[in-house]
Amino acid sequence: MYNEVIFDLETQKFFDEIEGTDPADLGVSILSMYVRTLDENFNEVHGQMISFYEQDLAKAWEYFKNATRIIGFNSKHFDVPALKNYLPIEITKIPHLDILEHVREVNGRRVSLNAIVKETLGDHKADDPANAIKYWAKRDEESLKKLKFYCEEDVRLTKEIYDYGLKNKILKFKDYWNDIKTIDIDFSYPVLEKIKEEQTSLF
């Protein structure tokens, strides 16, 4: 069995509102995660979407610490550092698949989530990322509802891209010259026994 946490977060500020480039200084407004269990054939046997606003972020650790793998998009260099002030440092030691990291290794350059979603799934992001910060600034009931929907939709898209790559071992997007490009991708797991040994040594 595999316990996965597919996650994304939104911040309270833009980078031009802080000094430096540390995501931890942006503040986190909301964290959304799809928590699921897969059987030995990678079929989902249980899954649920959960979201935490800033005041409840510490509760997310219960899900992260039990994960066989955590999955995100640009999550190693942005999302996890942004959580530094909210969750234990041990989150950096959990087996972590960053989809953007894999794409960049194969493609040689960054590609946006929306670009991959559009060509691989025929889907698109739910909103403009800049609006997420505006929603948090307003913080009325309707704005918080829009913020939650946007973040959870990004998690859904990340999950579907991950599942597509895990099953088909390819992803598609338009390249720098606006041509559709297909790249080989490998999201497969290492030997499960090795994962268990690594996790036992973490905590």
C-alpha atoms as an extended CHARMM CRD file, in Angstrom:
* protein
*
       203  EXT
         1         1  MET       CA              0.0000000000        0.0000000000        0.0000000000  PROA      1               0.0000000000
         2         2  TYR       CA              1.1520000000        3.5420000000       -0.7740000000  PROA      2               0.0000000000
         3         3  ASN       CA              0.0690000000        6.6320000000        1.1460000000  PROA      3               0.0000000000
         4         4  GLU       CA              0.3520000000        9.7510000000       -0.9980000000  PROA      4               0.0000000000
         5         5  VAL       CA             -0.1410000000       13.4420000000       -0.2810000000  PROA      5               0.0000000000
         6         6  ILE       CA             -0.5360000000       15.6210000000       -3.3760000000  PROA      6               0.0000000000
         7         7  PHE       CA             -0.4270000000       19.2410000000       -2.3110000000  PROA      7               0.0000000000
         8         8  ASP       CA             -0.3270000000       22.9130000000       -3.2270000000  PROA      8               0.0000000000
         9         9  LEU       CA             -0.4920000000       26.1710000000       -1.3060000000  PROA      9               0.0000000000
        10        10  GLU       CA             -1.1560000000       29.8640000000       -1.7980000000  PROA      10              0.0000000000
        11        11  THR       CA              0.7580000000       32.7010000000       -0.2040000000  PROA      11              0.0000000000
        12        12  GLN       CA             -0.3020000000       35.9380000000        1.4600000000  PROA      12              0.0000000000
        13        13  LYS       CA              2.1330000000       38.1820000000       -0.4030000000  PROA      13              0.0000000000
        14        14  PHE       CA              3.8990000000       38.6640000000       -3.7320000000  PROA      14              0.0000000000
        15        15  PHE       CA              7.6880000000       38.4370000000       -3.8870000000  PROA      15              0.0000000000
        16        16  ASP       CA              7.9220000000       42.1600000000       -4.6210000000  PROA      16              0.0000000000
        17        17  GLU       CA              6.3210000000       42.8080000000       -1.2220000000  PROA      17              0.0000000000
        18        18  ILE       CA              9.1830000000       41.2170000000        0.7210000000  PROA      18              0.0000000000
        19        19  GLU       CA             12.9410000000       41.6230000000        0.9740000000  PROA      19              0.0000000000
        20        20  GLY       CA             14.8570000000       38.7520000000       -0.5680000000  PROA      20              0.0000000000
        21        21  THR       CA             13.5670000000       35.5950000000       -2.2230000000  PROA      21              0.0000000000
        22        22  ASP       CA             12.7640000000       33.2380000000        0.6650000000  PROA      22              0.0000000000
        23        23  PRO       CA              9.2580000000       31.7620000000        0.1700000000  PROA      23              0.0000000000
        24        24  ALA       CA              8.9570000000       31.4760000000        3.9660000000  PROA      24              0.0000000000
        25        25  ASP       CA              8.6420000000       35.2780000000        4.1360000000  PROA      25              0.0000000000
        26        26  LEU       CA              5.5350000000       35.2570000000        1.9330000000  PROA      26              0.0000000000
        27        27  GLY       CA              3.2600000000       33.6720000000        4.5290000000  PROA      27              0.0000000000
        28        28  VAL       CA              0.8560000000       30.8510000000        3.6690000000  PROA      28              0.0000000000
        29        29  SER       CA             -2.8500000000       31.5990000000        3.3410000000  PROA      29              0.0000000000
        30        30  ILE       CA             -4.0880000000       28.0900000000        2.5270000000  PROA      30              0.0000000000
        31        31  LEU       CA             -2.7180000000       24.5920000000        1.9950000000  PROA      31              0.0000000000
        32        32  SER       CA             -4.7610000000       22.0370000000        0.0680000000  PROA      32              0.0000000000
        33        33  MET       CA             -3.9120000000       18.3600000000       -0.1780000000  PROA      33              0.0000000000
        34        34  TYR       CA             -5.3480000000       15.2620000000       -1.7530000000  PROA      34              0.0000000000
        35        35  VAL       CA             -4.6210000000       12.4410000000        0.6610000000  PROA      35              0.0000000000
        36        36  ARG       CA             -5.0000000000        8.9380000000       -0.7020000000  PROA      36              0.0000000000
        37        37  THR       CA             -4.0640000000        5.2890000000       -0.4150000000  PROA      37              0.0000000000
        38        38  LEU       CA             -3.0540000000        3.2060000000       -3.4340000000  PROA      38              0.0000000000
        39        39  ASP       CA             -2.9230000000       -0.5740000000       -3.5810000000  PROA      39              0.0000000000
        40        40  GLU       CA              0.0680000000       -2.5280000000       -4.8650000000  PROA      40              0.0000000000
        41        41  ASN       CA             -1.1740000000       -1.9980000000       -8.4430000000  PROA      41              0.0000000000
        42        42  PHE       CA             -1.4010000000        1.7750000000       -7.9010000000  PROA      42              0.0000000000
        43        43  ASN       CA             -5.1930000000        1.7760000000       -7.8900000000  PROA      43              0.0000000000
        44        44  GLU       CA             -6.7110000000        4.3270000000       -5.5390000000  PROA      44              0.0000000000
        45        45  VAL       CA             -8.6390000000        2.6660000000       -2.7170000000  PROA      45              0.0000000000
        46        46  HSD       CA             -9.3550000000        5.8200000000       -0.7230000000  PROA      46              0.0000000000
        47        47  GLY       CA             -8.8810000000        9.5400000000       -1.3100000000  PROA      47              0.0000000000
        48        48  GLN       CA            -10.0400000000       12.8730000000        0.0690000000  PROA      48              0.0000000000
        49        49  MET       CA             -9.3610000000       16.5680000000       -0.5080000000  PROA      49              0.0000000000
        50        50  ILE       CA             -8.4970000000       18.5420000000        2.6310000000  PROA      50              0.0000000000
        51        51  SER       CA             -7.6950000000       22.2410000000        3.0180000000  PROA      51              0.0000000000
        52        52  PHE       CA             -6.1980000000       24.2140000000        5.8920000000  PROA      52              0.0000000000
        53        53  TYR       CA             -6.1760000000       27.9910000000        6.2820000000  PROA      53              0.0000000000
        54        54  GLU       CA             -3.1750000000       29.5620000000        8.0050000000  PROA      54              0.0000000000
        55        55  GLN       CA             -4.4620000000       29.1300000000       11.5690000000  PROA      55              0.0000000000
        56        56  ASP       CA             -4.8500000000       25.3620000000       11.0650000000  PROA      56              0.0000000000
        57        57  LEU       CA             -1.7180000000       24.5830000000        9.0480000000  PROA      57              0.0000000000
        58        58  ALA       CA             -0.0800000000       22.6340000000       11.8820000000  PROA      58              0.0000000000
        59        59  LYS       CA             -2.8030000000       19.9800000000       11.4970000000  PROA      59              0.0000000000
        60        60  ALA       CA             -1.4570000000       19.1270000000        8.0320000000  PROA      60              0.0000000000
        61        61  TRP       CA              1.6060000000       17.4980000000        9.5930000000  PROA      61              0.0000000000
        62        62  GLU       CA             -0.4470000000       14.4380000000       10.6140000000  PROA      62              0.0000000000
        63        63  TYR       CA             -0.9700000000       13.6970000000        6.9250000000  PROA      63              0.0000000000
        64        64  PHE       CA              2.5040000000       14.5740000000        5.7090000000  PROA      64              0.0000000000
        65        65  LYS       CA              4.3470000000       12.4650000000        8.2910000000  PROA      65              0.0000000000
        66        66  ASN       CA              2.4410000000        9.3040000000        7.3150000000  PROA      66              0.0000000000
        67        67  ALA       CA              3.0520000000        9.6940000000        3.5790000000  PROA      67              0.0000000000
        68        68  THR       CA              4.9770000000        7.1770000000        1.5470000000  PROA      68              0.0000000000
        69        69  ARG       CA              5.5180000000       10.0050000000       -0.9220000000  PROA      69              0.0000000000
        70        70  ILE       CA              4.4790000000       13.6500000000       -1.2300000000  PROA      70              0.0000000000
        71        71  ILE       CA              3.8420000000       15.1180000000       -4.6800000000  PROA      71              0.0000000000
        72        72  GLY       CA              3.7080000000       18.7110000000       -5.8930000000  PROA      72              0.0000000000
        73        73  PHE       CA              4.6270000000       21.0830000000       -8.6900000000  PROA      73              0.0000000000
        74        74  ASN       CA              7.6710000000       23.2820000000       -7.9780000000  PROA      74              0.0000000000
        75        75  SER       CA              7.0840000000       22.0670000000       -4.4480000000  PROA      75              0.0000000000
        76        76  LYS       CA             10.6920000000       21.4050000000       -3.4300000000  PROA      76              0.0000000000
        77        77  HSD       CA             11.8010000000       24.9540000000       -4.1660000000  PROA      77              0.0000000000
        78        78  PHE       CA              8.6300000000       26.8620000000       -3.2960000000  PROA      78              0.0000000000
        79        79  ASP       CA              5.8810000000       25.0820000000       -1.3350000000  PROA      79              0.0000000000
        80        80  VAL       CA              8.0360000000       23.2300000000        1.2030000000  PROA      80              0.0000000000
        81        81  PRO       CA             10.2450000000       26.2860000000        1.9180000000  PROA      81              0.0000000000
        82        82  ALA       CA              7.0690000000       28.3810000000        2.2900000000  PROA      82              0.0000000000
        83        83  LEU       CA              5.9080000000       25.9950000000        5.0280000000  PROA      83              0.0000000000
        84        84  LYS       CA              9.1130000000       26.3830000000        7.0520000000  PROA      84              0.0000000000
        85        85  ASN       CA              7.4570000000       28.5550000000        9.7130000000  PROA      85              0.0000000000
        86        86  TYR       CA              4.4470000000       26.2580000000       10.0830000000  PROA      86              0.0000000000
        87        87  LEU       CA              5.5660000000       22.6130000000        9.9520000000  PROA      87              0.0000000000
        88        88  PRO       CA              8.4890000000       20.5610000000       11.3460000000  PROA      88              0.0000000000
        89        89  ILE       CA             11.7410000000       20.5570000000        9.3740000000  PROA      89              0.0000000000
        90        90  GLU       CA             11.2660000000       16.7810000000        8.9650000000  PROA      90              0.0000000000
        91        91  ILE       CA              8.9560000000       17.5040000000        6.0340000000  PROA      91              0.0000000000
        92        92  THR       CA             12.1160000000       18.0190000000        3.9530000000  PROA      92              0.0000000000
        93        93  LYS       CA             13.1280000000       14.3980000000        4.6160000000  PROA      93              0.0000000000
        94        94  ILE       CA              9.9280000000       12.7430000000        3.3840000000  PROA      94              0.0000000000
        95        95  PRO       CA             10.2670000000       11.1120000000       -0.0940000000  PROA      95              0.0000000000
        96        96  HSD       CA              9.1860000000       13.8760000000       -2.4490000000  PROA      96              0.0000000000
        97        97  LEU       CA              8.3360000000       13.8850000000       -6.1430000000  PROA      97              0.0000000000
        98        98  ASP       CA              8.3910000000       17.3710000000       -7.6560000000  PROA      98              0.0000000000
        99        99  ILE       CA              6.8140000000       17.1850000000      -11.1220000000  PROA      99              0.0000000000
       100       100  LEU       CA              8.4970000000       20.3830000000      -12.3240000000  PROA      100             0.0000000000
       101       101  GLU       CA             11.9000000000       19.0460000000      -11.2690000000  PROA      101             0.0000000000
       102       102  HSD       CA             11.3880000000       15.9510000000      -13.4230000000  PROA      102             0.0000000000
       103       103  VAL       CA             10.1620000000       18.0050000000      -16.3970000000  PROA      103             0.0000000000
       104       104  ARG       CA             13.0960000000       20.3950000000      -16.1650000000  PROA      104             0.0000000000
       105       105  GLU       CA             15.5900000000       17.5220000000      -16.0070000000  PROA      105             0.0000000000
       106       106  VAL       CA             14.2260000000       16.1050000000      -19.2710000000  PROA      106             0.0000000000
       107       107  ASN       CA             13.2900000000       19.3220000000      -21.0490000000  PROA      107             0.0000000000
       108       108  GLY       CA             16.1740000000       21.5310000000      -19.9540000000  PROA      108             0.0000000000
       109       109  ARG       CA             13.8840000000       24.3940000000      -18.9270000000  PROA      109             0.0000000000
       110       110  ARG       CA             10.8820000000       25.1450000000      -16.7440000000  PROA      110             0.0000000000
       111       111  VAL       CA              7.3360000000       24.6210000000      -18.0030000000  PROA      111             0.0000000000
       112       112  SER       CA              4.2240000000       25.9740000000      -16.2860000000  PROA      112             0.0000000000
       113       113  LEU       CA              1.6200000000       23.6870000000      -14.7600000000  PROA      113             0.0000000000
       114       114  ASN       CA             -1.0140000000       25.2750000000      -16.9650000000  PROA      114             0.0000000000
       115       115  ALA       CA              0.9890000000       24.5420000000      -20.1290000000  PROA      115             0.0000000000
       116       116  ILE       CA              1.2770000000       20.8610000000      -19.1950000000  PROA      116             0.0000000000
       117       117  VAL       CA             -2.3560000000       20.6150000000      -18.1220000000  PROA      117             0.0000000000
       118       118  LYS       CA             -3.5940000000       22.1830000000      -21.3470000000  PROA      118             0.0000000000
       119       119  GLU       CA             -1.8050000000       19.8280000000      -23.7400000000  PROA      119             0.0000000000
       120       120  THR       CA             -1.7700000000       16.6760000000      -21.6020000000  PROA      120             0.0000000000
       121       121  LEU       CA             -5.2820000000       16.8000000000      -20.1690000000  PROA      121             0.0000000000
       122       122  GLY       CA             -7.1080000000       19.3740000000      -22.2850000000  PROA      122             0.0000000000
       123       123  ASP       CA             -7.8480000000       21.2650000000      -19.0460000000  PROA      123             0.0000000000
       124       124  HSD       CA             -6.7630000000       24.5690000000      -17.5180000000  PROA      124             0.0000000000
       125       125  LYS       CA             -6.1980000000       26.3380000000      -14.1980000000  PROA      125             0.0000000000
       126       126  ALA       CA             -9.2830000000       27.6730000000      -12.4530000000  PROA      126             0.0000000000
       127       127  ASP       CA             -8.1060000000       31.2540000000      -11.9150000000  PROA      127             0.0000000000
       128       128  ASP       CA             -5.2680000000       33.7580000000      -12.2000000000  PROA      128             0.0000000000
       129       129  PRO       CA             -2.6680000000       32.9710000000       -9.5000000000  PROA      129             0.0000000000
       130       130  ALA       CA             -2.4560000000       36.6550000000       -8.5660000000  PROA      130             0.0000000000
       131       131  ASN       CA             -6.1080000000       36.5780000000       -7.5250000000  PROA      131             0.0000000000
       132       132  ALA       CA             -5.3340000000       34.1310000000       -4.7200000000  PROA      132             0.0000000000
       133       133  ILE       CA             -3.4010000000       36.8310000000       -2.8680000000  PROA      133             0.0000000000
       134       134  LYS       CA             -6.2110000000       39.3280000000       -3.4450000000  PROA      134             0.0000000000
       135       135  TYR       CA             -8.7560000000       36.8590000000       -2.0710000000  PROA      135             0.0000000000
       136       136  TRP       CA             -6.7260000000       36.4550000000        1.1090000000  PROA      136             0.0000000000
       137       137  ALA       CA             -6.3650000000       40.2160000000        1.4960000000  PROA      137             0.0000000000
       138       138  LYS       CA            -10.1690000000       40.5810000000        1.4160000000  PROA      138             0.0000000000
       139       139  ARG       CA            -10.8230000000       37.5030000000        3.5710000000  PROA      139             0.0000000000
       140       140  ASP       CA            -14.5990000000       37.7610000000        3.4040000000  PROA      140             0.0000000000
       141       141  GLU       CA            -16.6110000000       34.5510000000        3.1120000000  PROA      141             0.0000000000
       142       142  GLU       CA            -16.9470000000       34.6810000000       -0.6650000000  PROA      142             0.0000000000
       143       143  SER       CA            -13.2500000000       35.4710000000       -1.2110000000  PROA      143             0.0000000000
       144       144  LEU       CA            -12.1180000000       32.6320000000        1.0660000000  PROA      144             0.0000000000
       145       145  LYS       CA            -14.4240000000       30.2730000000       -0.8040000000  PROA      145             0.0000000000
       146       146  LYS       CA            -12.8150000000       31.3170000000       -4.1130000000  PROA      146             0.0000000000
       147       147  LEU       CA             -9.3390000000       30.9090000000       -2.6040000000  PROA      147             0.0000000000
       148       148  LYS       CA            -10.1370000000       27.3910000000       -1.4080000000  PROA      148             0.0000000000
       149       149  PHE       CA            -11.6390000000       26.4160000000       -4.7540000000  PROA      149             0.0000000000
       150       150  TYR       CA             -8.6060000000       27.7130000000       -6.6590000000  PROA      150             0.0000000000
       151       151  CYS       CA             -6.0720000000       25.9260000000       -4.4650000000  PROA      151             0.0000000000
       152       152  GLU       CA             -8.0000000000       22.6570000000       -4.5000000000  PROA      152             0.0000000000
       153       153  GLU       CA             -8.3150000000       22.8470000000       -8.2750000000  PROA      153             0.0000000000
       154       154  ASP       CA             -4.5340000000       23.1960000000       -8.5650000000  PROA      154             0.0000000000
       155       155  VAL       CA             -4.1850000000       20.0890000000       -6.4090000000  PROA      155             0.0000000000
       156       156  ARG       CA             -6.6710000000       18.2480000000       -8.6300000000  PROA      156             0.0000000000
       157       157  LEU       CA             -4.7230000000       19.2100000000      -11.7490000000  PROA      157             0.0000000000
       158       158  THR       CA             -1.4230000000       18.2460000000      -10.1380000000  PROA      158             0.0000000000
       159       159  LYS       CA             -2.9110000000       14.8730000000       -9.1780000000  PROA      159             0.0000000000
       160       160  GLU       CA             -4.2100000000       14.2380000000      -12.6900000000  PROA      160             0.0000000000
       161       161  ILE       CA             -0.8760000000       15.1990000000      -14.2740000000  PROA      161             0.0000000000
       162       162  TYR       CA              0.9420000000       12.9430000000      -11.8140000000  PROA      162             0.0000000000
       163       163  ASP       CA             -1.4400000000       10.0460000000      -12.4740000000  PROA      163             0.0000000000
       164       164  TYR       CA             -1.1280000000       10.5100000000      -16.2310000000  PROA      164             0.0000000000
       165       165  GLY       CA              2.6720000000       10.4930000000      -16.0260000000  PROA      165             0.0000000000
       166       166  LEU       CA              2.7110000000        7.5320000000      -13.6450000000  PROA      166             0.0000000000
       167       167  LYS       CA              0.5300000000        5.4880000000      -16.0180000000  PROA      167             0.0000000000
       168       168  ASN       CA              1.6620000000        6.6630000000      -19.4680000000  PROA      168             0.0000000000
       169       169  LYS       CA              5.2440000000        7.7610000000      -18.7040000000  PROA      169             0.0000000000
       170       170  ILE       CA              4.8720000000       10.8660000000      -20.8900000000  PROA      170             0.0000000000
       171       171  LEU       CA              3.7160000000       14.4760000000      -20.5380000000  PROA      171             0.0000000000
       172       172  LYS       CA              2.8550000000       17.0070000000      -23.2570000000  PROA      172             0.0000000000
       173       173  PHE       CA              3.1510000000       20.7890000000      -23.5160000000  PROA      173             0.0000000000
       174       174  LYS       CA              3.8830000000       23.5320000000      -26.0250000000  PROA      174             0.0000000000
       175       175  ASP       CA              7.5820000000       24.3810000000      -26.1530000000  PROA      175             0.0000000000
       176       176  TYR       CA              9.3470000000       27.7210000000      -26.5730000000  PROA      176             0.0000000000
       177       177  TRP       CA              8.4940000000       27.7320000000      -30.2850000000  PROA      177             0.0000000000
       178       178  ASN       CA              4.8260000000       26.9530000000      -29.6440000000  PROA      178             0.0000000000
       179       179  ASP       CA              5.1560000000       23.4040000000      -30.9360000000  PROA      179             0.0000000000
       180       180  ILE       CA              3.5420000000       20.5580000000      -28.9920000000  PROA      180             0.0000000000
       181       181  LYS       CA              6.2730000000       18.5350000000      -27.3410000000  PROA      181             0.0000000000
       182       182  THR       CA              6.0360000000       15.0930000000      -25.7480000000  PROA      182             0.0000000000
       183       183  ILE       CA              8.6360000000       14.0980000000      -23.1610000000  PROA      183             0.0000000000
       184       184  ASP       CA              9.3280000000       10.7750000000      -21.4810000000  PROA      184             0.0000000000
       185       185  ILE       CA              8.8030000000       10.9300000000      -17.7330000000  PROA      185             0.0000000000
       186       186  ASP       CA              9.3670000000        8.4260000000      -14.9240000000  PROA      186             0.0000000000
       187       187  PHE       CA              7.3030000000        8.8250000000      -11.7630000000  PROA      187             0.0000000000
       188       188  SER       CA              7.7120000000        5.1850000000      -10.7270000000  PROA      188             0.0000000000
       189       189  TYR       CA              8.4250000000        4.2260000000       -7.1320000000  PROA      189             0.0000000000
       190       190  PRO       CA             11.7140000000        2.8500000000       -5.8750000000  PROA      190             0.0000000000
       191       191  VAL       CA             11.5040000000       -0.5280000000       -4.1560000000  PROA      191             0.0000000000
       192       192  LEU       CA              8.9180000000       -0.2140000000       -1.3760000000  PROA      192             0.0000000000
       193       193  GLU       CA             11.1900000000       -1.8370000000        1.2070000000  PROA      193             0.0000000000
       194       194  LYS       CA             13.7340000000        0.9240000000        0.6230000000  PROA      194             0.0000000000
       195       195  ILE       CA             11.0620000000        3.5800000000        1.2080000000  PROA      195             0.0000000000
       196       196  LYS       CA             10.1010000000        1.9540000000        4.5080000000  PROA      196             0.0000000000
       197       197  GLU       CA             13.7470000000        1.8610000000        5.6290000000  PROA      197             0.0000000000
       198       198  GLU       CA             14.1700000000        5.5500000000        4.7640000000  PROA      198             0.0000000000
       199       199  GLN       CA             11.0170000000        6.5700000000        6.6420000000  PROA      199             0.0000000000
       200       200  THR       CA             11.9320000000        4.5010000000        9.7070000000  PROA      200             0.0000000000
       201       201  SER       CA             15.1950000000        6.4390000000        9.9500000000  PROA      201             0.0000000000
       202       202  LEU       CA             13.4340000000        9.8160000000        9.7130000000  PROA      202             0.0000000000
       203       203  PHE       CA             11.3660000000        9.8920000000       12.8860000000  PROA      203             0.0000000000
